[in-house]
Amino acid sequence: MSEAAPLRRIAHLDMDAFFVSVEWLRYPQLKGLPVVVGGGRSTEAQVLERLNREYPERRWARRDMGEIPLDFFQRLGSYAGRGVVATASYAARQFGVGSAMGLMAAARRCPQAIMLPADFEEYRRCSRAFKNVILEIAPVMEDRGIDEVFIDFTHVPGGQREGGRVLARLIQKTIMERTGLSCSIGVAPNKLLAKMASEFEKPAGISVLWEHELQQRIWPLPCRAINGLGPKTAARLQQAGIETIGQLAACTLPWLVEQFGRSYGAWLHDAAWGRDDRPLTTHREPKSMSRETTFARDLHAVRDKAELGAIFTRICEQVASDLQRKGYVGREVGVKLRYADFHIVTRAHLGDEYVQDARRIRALAGQCLKRVDLSQPLRLLGVRVGALRRVGDVATEPPQEAALPLFDGAQ
């Protein structure tokens, strides 16, 4: 008699307040305090330079970060600008501060919070470190970004014990020992339910969800708890008196299809009933790479031509650096602008030429700028390169050395 196939057990691992947690490794004196990451970027070298300038009585080094006095750190209440919160500590979240919130709005809610500039180089290093720990233990992993992954526990030793809790505990413990970072893990029959389960006991929690617990643990949740169900759909459901996943599950499939179309309506029905047969994607080629920046003040293409030109060049250089570091070229170059009234426009150029050189990207992005209205003040500028291919799969054109105007398209 053949053995029964093991139950499918999928885990979603989400790092706890990841950027803040990485900063706590450097600044343990900030643990437990309201902390917000956002408003700019910095490196450890820049912090040390400022320390040695403001506290010249000693020579500061990397090992001294934990001794920096609290007065050195900027308070959120003193911030003035247009930045957004990248991550907030759980102490800050108790005041209603959350990711993607404007820093000025966050300052009104928690002015005493300490604000730290982002150090993405260090966050990426720590991201690689915790993912390497996971791969040593459970080799089937889907990378979902800098701070979260899906893991297939089904055939991994310990992956079936206590529904996956034993393996989750091992991964959580090993990540903490190797990196000093905490994470929360949800284990369920599929990706959809695992992602919801990982939110149940944050921070540093482990939640195991079984199919028979759907009605008890999933149906009371708001519809927005379903990953992929956006605010517009939630608003339409709410207008129909549907606020919880249980109420969504009570809707008939024909009604959902009538309201939301065949594909999306069927997906809503399956999601409400916890059905999701998507496999883990262990390798995903990026479709595009982009960089953008929000200005500290509105900039005008004519009056602030030199400043905009410098920002435009830097963004193109950053995109080019990302492409070169990851080994890609692209033949679609586009721009994104947000005007002072928050209206967004995008333009793109798709050609036969594959590029990864900053000057060529800038030239093509400049052509896109000529197709947008530059008479209005701007608050954001972004550049994107899409239609990517791996270097070596295509031949790239040599960079053109023609002189470029300060800000292409400005009259």
Number of C-alpha atoms within 10 A of each C-alpha: 3 4 5 6 8 10 14 16 24 27 33 29 27 25 23 22 22 23 27 24 23 21 20 18 16 16 17 15 15 19 15 12 14 24 28 34 25 23 23 12 13 13 13 13 11 10 16 17 12 13 18 14 13 10 12 10 8 9 11 19 14 11 8 12 18 14 12 16 10 12 8 12 13 15 20 26 19 11 16 12 13 15 19 21 20 21 24 29 25 21 17 23 18 13 15 14 27 20 18 14 16 18 29 21 16 26 20 13 18 24 20 17 24 23 25 21 17 21 18 14 12 15 19 14 11 20 20 13 14 24 18 14 18 20 13 10 15 19 15 19 21 19 17 15 10 18 21 22 20 25 26 23 27 21 15 15 13 17 24 18 11 11 23 25 20 16 22 28 16 14 22 24 16 18 20 16 11 11 15 15 22 23 25 24 33 28 33 27 24 25 26 21 27 25 25 22 26 27 19 16 13 19 17 17 19 24 23 22 22 15 14 8 11 17 15 10 14 23 19 14 16 16 27 16 15 19 13 12 15 12 11 9 15 17 15 14 18 13 10 9 11 19 19 20 25 20 17 21 19 12 14 12 17 14 13 20 17 10 13 16 13 13 10 14 19 17 20 25 22 14 21 22 19 23 17 14 10 9 11 17 12 13 9 9 9 11 11 17 20 20 19 20 15 18 16 13 13 14 19 19 22 16 11 14 18 14 14 22 18 12 19 22 18 16 23 27 19 17 24 26 15 16 24 14 9 10 14 26 28 27 20 22 29 23 24 21 24 18 20 16 10 11 10 14 12 17 18 20 15 15 13 8 13 26 28 27 21 19 20 22 27 25 20 21 27 23 18 21 22 14 12 15 14 17 12 15 19 23 22 20 21 21 27 24 30 21 17 21 19 13 18 10 9 13 11 16 12 11 13 10 8 9 8 14 13 18 22 21 18 20 10
